[in-house]
Amino acid sequence: IFNTRLPKFSDPRVRQAIDLAMDYEWMNRQMFYGAYQRVQGLFGNTDCQATGLSPEQELALLNPWHGKVPEAAFGAMAIAPRTDGEDSLRNNLRKAQALLKDAGWTYRDGALRNAKGQAFELEYLDSNEAGARVVTPWARNLEKIGVTLKFRPVDFALYQQRLQKFDFDITSIAFAGTQNPGQEFVDLFSSKAADQEDSGNLSGIKSPAVDALIQHMTSAKSKAALLPACRALDRVIAHSHVLVPQWSAATHRIAYNAWRLEKPEQMPPYAQGEGWAIDTWWAKP
């Protein structure tokens, strides 16, 4: 999550450039042994996920906001940058350099600087020193385009306090997936929550368009009304680049005694692994 309250993150081109420097394919191959899949949008793997071009129902909700949301939101859904196939890290870094230059950041005197001469330095806040393992490759790539990313681990109490006061540049938060998004998104992305200390709107996004789409989503009386609102919101958040999509696992890893425990043949969709095991597994006779 980028703290968009900060001037350095006020321009979506800057946020997109930083996103382009993450080489997820390399990380998944070299560090995760191919065990994870890239997150795509807010509602990945659910009916609410936006894909492809915007259909008429979504455009009807988006059209009043021309000029207020990224123009790309009216086209194809944003896809997380890749570094395999036709894409490469080198090309992504070149795109990032162009975006930063357009946003007023130029390389001079040994660093990427804005018009005031301030160097582009970022702090990644974490409550666990182990996070350095996944941040370091990203920082190395950012260094190639003149951006300095420093990893800042703190104890959990201070970490929580700094999140409550929005005192951070970048941090990572796990959003729980849901088939029935609702009022929780007011806390996560509404303009009102952006000004409330200790709210869930860590990014600080303040957008009348987002507020309206959340209102459509939470007031929907049917699935037919809910899905276009969810997907339109998904497009606006993704194309605003307030989030860098990370990764999730498609499996639950559970070690158990197969001589003593039996499990159901089918696992319920979207069940949590621990709760599923505790609530539904049984002892073998």
N, C-alpha and C positions, 0 to 999 in steps of 0.2 A: 504494500500500500504506500503510495506517495502522499505526503502531507501537502496538499495543494494550497494550504494557507500560506505556505512559504513562497516568496517571490521566485525562487529558482524553479519551482514546480508549477507556476501559474500558467505556463504555456504548454498546451498538450503536445506540441512538437518536441519539447524537451523530454517529456515523459515517454513518448514513443521512442525517442532515440535511445534512452537508457534501457528500455525494454529490448530493443534490437541487439543489444550487446550481450544478452544472456544466451549462451549456447546450450540449450536444454538437451539437444540430441547427444552432444558430447558427454554431458553430465550423466544422462541416463545410461549411456553405453559404458562409460569408464568408472562411474561411481555407484550407480544403482543396479548394475547388471541387468538392465532392461526390465526391471520389476515394476516400473511406474508408467503412467500415461499422462500426457499434458492436459491440464485443465483447459477447457474451452468455454469461456463465458461464465456467467453467474449460475446458470441452470443446466450445466452439462449432464447428459445421460438422463434427462427427464423430458416430459412433454413440453415444458416451458422453454427449452433451449431454442434459440434463434439460429437458423441455418440459411445459407444461400441468400437470394434476393428477398427484399421485403414484399410480402403479398399485400393485397389491397387493404385488408383489415388492419394491418400494422401501419401502413402508410397513412390511413385515415387518422390514426392517433398521432403520427409523427408530423404530418404536413403543417399543422398550425405553428410548428416550431422551427421553420426554416430560418436560418440565420442565428438561431439560439442554441443549436446543437451542431456537432460536426457534420458537415455535408455528407461525409462517408456513411453516416448512419442510415441514410435513405437508400443506400445501395446494398452491396453484399455484406454479410456478417463478417466482422473482424476475425481473422485467424491468427493464432499465436505465431510469431516468426519461427522459421525453421532454418536449419543449417545443413540439410541433406538434400538429395535430389537435385533440382534445378537451383536451389538456393545454397548459399555458403556464408560462413561467418564473415569472410572478407567483404562480400557484397553488402551484408547487413550493416557492417561497420561503416561502409561508405555511405549508405543511406542515412545512418545516424549522424555522420559528420555533416551531411547536407542539411538535415533537419536542424541541427544545432546552429549552423551558420545562418540559416534563415531566421532563427529565433534570436540572433544577435550575439552568439557566442563564437569567438574566434581564438585561434591558437597563437599566442605571442608571449614572449618572455618566459618560455618554459612551461606554460600552463594554458588551459582553456579559460578564457576570460570574457566577462561581459563588458558593456560600454564603460562601466565604472572602474574597470581593471580588476574586479574581484575574481579570484580563481574559483573554478567549479569543483567544490569539495562537498562530499555527501557523507552522512553517517548512517550506517545500518544498525538499528537498535535490536538487540536480542537478549533473552533472559537465559541463554544457554551458550556456553563457549563452544559446544560442538557444532553450532551453526556456522562457524568459520569455514568448515569443510565445504559447504555449498556456496558460500558467499565469495570465497577467494577466487575461483575461476571467473566469476562475473566481474569482480574487481580488476582482474588481470586484463580482461577484454575492454573494460571501460578505460583503463589506463592507456590503451592504444589510441583512443580518440581524445585524450587529454583530460578525462574526468577521473578524479580521485575519490574512491569509495573506501571508507574506513569502517571496519567492523567494530562495534561497540557492545560487548557483553556486560550486563549489569545484573545484580541480584534481583530476584523476582519482585520484591517489594518496590524497589526503585523503578523497575521496568513497568510495573502496573501504574505507579504514580505518574510516570512520564507519559504513558498512554492516556491516562485520565486528563492530563493537562495538554495533550497534543504536542508534547515536547519531543519531537523526533523528526527525522527526515524520511526514512524508509523503515518499515517493519513488515513482518509476515503474520497474517492471521488466517486461521482455517475457518472457512464458511461452511456450515453444515448444509448438505444438499436437501432439497425438499421438493415434493410434488405439489405442495399446496402453499406457495409463498403468500405472505399476508402482511400483517401490521409490523412485523419485525423489520421490514425494509424501510419503514418510516424512520426507525432509529438508525439504520445503516447508511441511508443515502439522502434523507430529506434536508432541506435548507434549515429548517427549525432545529434539527438535531446537530447541525454543524456548529451552532453557536452555544450548545449546551455542554458544559464540561462533564466529562465522564460518559458521554453518549457513545453510541456505536459508530457514529459517522467519523471514523478516524481519518478518512481521506480529506474531509473538509469540503466535499463537493457541495456547491450551492447552485442549483439549477431549477428554475420554474418548470422546465420541461420534465425533469426527473420527478419533481413533486407531483405534477399532473399525471404522469404515467403511474406512479405509485398509487395515487388516488383511484385511477381507473382499475388498477389491479386489486386493491383492497375492497372496492365497492362492487366488484363483479358478482353477478347473481347466478352465473352459469359458467361452465367450462368454456363454452364458445366465446364468452366475453373475457374470461380470465387469460386465455392463452395469447391472444394478440397483445394485450397489455404487458404481460410478462416478457414476451419476445421483443417488443419495442423497447422496453426498459433495458433488456439485455444488450441490444444494439447500441443504445446511447452510452451506457456505462463502458462497454468494450471499446467503442470508438473515441471515448474521452480519455482513454489510457490512464485512468486513475489506479488501475490494478495491473500488476504484472502476473499473468497466469503462471502458476507453478505446477504442481503435479499431485496425482492421487493414485492409489492402488486399486486395482479391480478385484483384489482378493483379500481375504482375511487370513492371517497366519496364526494358527492355533496348534500348539503341541498338546497331545493328549494320549492317554493309555488306551490303545485300541483293544486290549484284552478285557478292559473293564467298562468302557463306555461305548455307547451306540449313538449315532446321530441320525436325524431325519434325512431322507433321500433328497428332499427339496429344501432349499433355503429361501425364506421369504424375500422378495425384492426390497432392497434398501435397508435390510436389517443390519443392526450393529452386531459385529462378530461376537463380542463378549456376552451381550445379553441373549443372543440366540443360543449360544452354548449353554449358558446357565439355566435358561428358562425351558429349553426344549430337548436337551439331550437326556438320556436315561442310562441307568446301570444295566449292563448285560446280566442275564440270569446265570 
